[in-house]
Amino acid sequence: MQQNQTNPREILITGATGYIGKKLKQRLLERSDLRLRLLVRDPARISAAARQECTIIKGDTFDPVALEDALAGVDTAFYLIHSMGSGADYAAKDRTSAQNFRRACENVGVKKIVYLGGLGERDSASEHLLSRIETGEILSATEGSSTRTLWLRAGVIIGGGSASFRIIRDLTRKLPLMITPKWVNTKTQPIAVDDVLSYLEASIDLELQENIKVDIGTTATDFCGLMRQAATSMGLKRRLIPLPFFSPRLSSYWLVFITQVPFSIASALVDGLKSETIATNENAAKYFPEIQPMTMEQAFEKALQETTLD
Ligand SMILES: NC(=O)c1ccc[n+]([C@@H]2O[C@H](COP(=O)([O-])OP(=O)(O)OC[C@H]3O[C@@H](n4cnc5c(N)ncnc54)[C@H](OP(=O)(O)O)[C@@H]3O)[C@@H](O)[C@H]2O)c1
């Protein structure tokens, strides 16, 4: 018992070169009771300082040998990856990736998989969201093994480095009058990136008897509400005029024009905005009562401070 308390627990982070994984790595490096491993495709993208403090395993989820090497002796394994930028067959890649990861976790006896996916339901899901749901289902198919899966589901993440946040900020900043597609009325439940990190970190200490899904977010709003909040937080007055004939494809071109995000990201985001992203369970309060998500206003103010307006 004593030995368990003094021996640091081994934690694996996948996606440590991505937006969420990088921030999680920074946060967990503060904890002396944890030892971090990072599974990365390109170790040169990890800073020299982090390379000193973490064990780096070069590889990806399509390499079963690297996976078992990375996972052997691990207590909690974070699955913070997706294949969205990898071409048209990304959903098939995501399925294979999740199957490989779950199998490797079961083979080496990992205690817990923590996966961050998206809020939203199968019947109204965009292609991207559907792939995130399939990933969660595959990772959660651990019945009969000792591995448990904690599937966190988040909507729009409000943080300086989040693509969705930057689009909302840029649109609001550049356009005093916005002609918008119908999707601005789609319901959504945003969350501050720091709160996402708090749930991920607290997941390490949660003892699970079964696989669980935990929906996280602050008070629900719609995309109109997000843009109005962005305007208020930047001290701007803005008007939104929704037009029913404004198609998603047109909206994607328009986003590229206004915000200069690549078309593939803009169209995936616009497609996703058609699906409601609302919490459908109370598990955040049940399993993590100590975490009080910040309000949308606080989240925007923090995210705006994190970014330099260009
Ligand atoms: N960002 C959001 O707004 C948001 C909202 C809700 C949920 N989420 C969820 O949060 C998770 C992380 O998202 P993110 O925004 O941090 O993603 P991201 O910034 O696009 O990063 C993706 C990461 O996955 C890695 N990766 C991709 N395929 C891999 C593979 N086969 N093997 C190993 N690594 C691989 C990438 O490595 P390389 O650097 O080598 O490409 C990168 O580090 C995802 O599950 C996403 O669905 C994100």
Ligand as a Chemical Component Dictionary entry (heavy atoms), coordinates in Angstrom:
data_LIG
# 
_chem_comp.id                   LIG 
_chem_comp.type                 NON-POLYMER 
_chem_comp.pdbx_formal_charge   0 
_chem_comp.three_letter_code    LIG 
# 
loop_
_chem_comp_atom.comp_id 
_chem_comp_atom.atom_id 
_chem_comp_atom.alt_atom_id 
_chem_comp_atom.type_symbol 
_chem_comp_atom.charge 
_chem_comp_atom.model_Cartn_x 
_chem_comp_atom.model_Cartn_y 
_chem_comp_atom.model_Cartn_z 
_chem_comp_atom.pdbx_ordinal 
LIG N1  N1  N 0  -10.206 20.936 -30.123 1  
LIG C1  C1  C 0  -11.504 20.932 -29.876 2  
LIG O1  O1  O 0  -12.189 21.970 -29.996 3  
LIG C2  C2  C 0  -12.184 19.658 -29.408 4  
LIG C3  C3  C 0  -13.540 19.705 -29.012 5  
LIG C4  C4  C 0  -14.141 18.527 -28.548 6  
LIG C5  C5  C 0  -13.414 17.338 -28.491 7  
LIG N2  N2  N 1  -12.117 17.329 -28.908 8  
LIG C6  C6  C 0  -11.405 16.040 -28.890 9  
LIG O2  O2  O 0  -10.145 16.170 -28.254 10 
LIG C7  C7  C 0  -9.225  15.253 -28.833 11 
LIG C8  C8  C 0  -7.938  15.987 -29.187 12 
LIG O3  O3  O 0  -8.248  17.000 -30.140 13 
LIG P1  P1  P 0  -7.231  18.174 -30.526 14 
LIG O4  O4  O 0  -8.051  19.349 -30.921 15 
LIG O5  O5  O -1 -6.188  18.315 -29.451 16 
LIG O6  O6  O 0  -6.565  17.547 -31.839 17 
LIG P2  P2  P 0  -5.312  18.096 -32.691 18 
LIG O7  O7  O 0  -4.813  19.389 -32.166 19 
LIG O8  O8  O 0  -5.724  18.040 -34.120 20 
LIG O9  O9  O 0  -4.195  16.982 -32.421 21 
LIG C9  C9  C 0  -4.335  15.675 -32.893 22 
LIG C10 C10 C 0  -3.165  14.859 -32.352 23 
LIG O10 O10 O 0  -3.329  13.499 -32.733 24 
LIG C11 C11 C 0  -2.080  12.999 -33.175 25 
LIG N3  N3  N 0  -2.340  11.822 -34.018 26 
LIG C12 C12 C 0  -3.213  11.740 -35.056 27 
LIG N4  N4  N 0  -3.261  10.477 -35.512 28 
LIG C13 C13 C 0  -2.411  9.755  -34.744 29 
LIG C14 C14 C 0  -2.052  8.388  -34.704 30 
LIG N5  N5  N 0  -2.590  7.501  -35.550 31 
LIG N6  N6  N 0  -1.167  7.969  -33.769 32 
LIG C15 C15 C 0  -0.622  8.849  -32.895 33 
LIG N7  N7  N 0  -0.928  10.165 -32.879 34 
LIG C16 C16 C 0  -1.816  10.612 -33.796 35 
LIG C17 C17 C 0  -1.471  14.183 -33.908 36 
LIG O11 O11 O 0  -0.092  13.977 -34.092 37 
LIG P3  P3  P 0  0.778   14.799 -35.185 38 
LIG O12 O12 O 0  1.122   16.101 -34.522 39 
LIG O13 O13 O 0  1.938   13.922 -35.450 40 
LIG O14 O14 O 0  -0.114  14.998 -36.393 41 
LIG C18 C18 C 0  -1.795  15.292 -32.897 42 
LIG O15 O15 O 0  -0.897  15.275 -31.826 43 
LIG C19 C19 C 0  -9.918  14.618 -30.038 44 
LIG O16 O16 O 0  -10.405 13.340 -29.682 45 
LIG C20 C20 C 0  -11.084 15.554 -30.302 46 
LIG O17 O17 O 0  -12.200 14.896 -30.871 47 
LIG C21 C21 C 0  -11.479 18.460 -29.344 48 
# 
loop_
_chem_comp_bond.comp_id 
_chem_comp_bond.atom_id_1 
_chem_comp_bond.atom_id_2 
_chem_comp_bond.value_order 
_chem_comp_bond.pdbx_ordinal 
LIG N1  C1  SING 1  
LIG C1  O1  DOUB 2  
LIG C1  C2  SING 3  
LIG C2  C3  SING 4  
LIG C2  C21 DOUB 5  
LIG C3  C4  DOUB 6  
LIG C4  C5  SING 7  
LIG C5  N2  DOUB 8  
LIG N2  C6  SING 9  
LIG N2  C21 SING 10 
LIG C6  O2  SING 11 
LIG C6  C20 SING 12 
LIG O2  C7  SING 13 
LIG C7  C8  SING 14 
LIG C7  C19 SING 15 
LIG C8  O3  SING 16 
LIG O3  P1  SING 17 
LIG P1  O4  DOUB 18 
LIG P1  O5  SING 19 
LIG P1  O6  SING 20 
LIG O6  P2  SING 21 
LIG P2  O7  DOUB 22 
LIG P2  O8  SING 23 
LIG P2  O9  SING 24 
LIG O9  C9  SING 25 
LIG C9  C10 SING 26 
LIG C10 O10 SING 27 
LIG C10 C18 SING 28 
LIG O10 C11 SING 29 
LIG C11 N3  SING 30 
LIG C11 C17 SING 31 
LIG N3  C12 SING 32 
LIG N3  C16 SING 33 
LIG C12 N4  DOUB 34 
LIG N4  C13 SING 35 
LIG C13 C14 SING 36 
LIG C13 C16 DOUB 37 
LIG C14 N5  SING 38 
LIG C14 N6  DOUB 39 
LIG N6  C15 SING 40 
LIG C15 N7  DOUB 41 
LIG N7  C16 SING 42 
LIG C17 O11 SING 43 
LIG C17 C18 SING 44 
LIG O11 P3  SING 45 
LIG P3  O12 DOUB 46 
LIG P3  O13 SING 47 
LIG P3  O14 SING 48 
LIG C18 O15 SING 49 
LIG C19 O16 SING 50 
LIG C19 C20 SING 51 
LIG C20 O17 SING 52 
# 
